[in-house]
Amino acid sequence: MHIIIATSVMFVLGLLFIGVSLPLYYKKVKPNSFYGIVPNIYGCDSDWYVKNKRGARKVIVISKVICVTSFIPLVIPEFSATIATIWIVGSCTAIDIIATYVHH
């Protein structure tokens, strides 16, 4: 059961990040300081759209990789609950680190 939970959590997290990034990729979000990969610190709207589209593209690619790799626990027969927990926490940490530094 823990294998299905680990796979489901990782797959849903990947889809969630894709869903959050798509409006930024298609330039549907106006410049603001809350929702975006790069805050609008320069006051230049066109620059904000370009940087957020580039960042959203990176997040979407990374999230697709996460969705595909989320099925690894189903392939490994000795995937215990401890490994499933480490898998979820480690992947979430990787997502957080990547999302934090994606604009550099």
Secondary structure by P-SEA (a helix, b strand, c coil): caaaaaaaaaaaaaaaaaaaacccccccccccccccccccccccaaaaaaaaaaaaaaaaaaaaaaaaacccccccccccaaaaaaaaaaaaaaaaaaaacccc
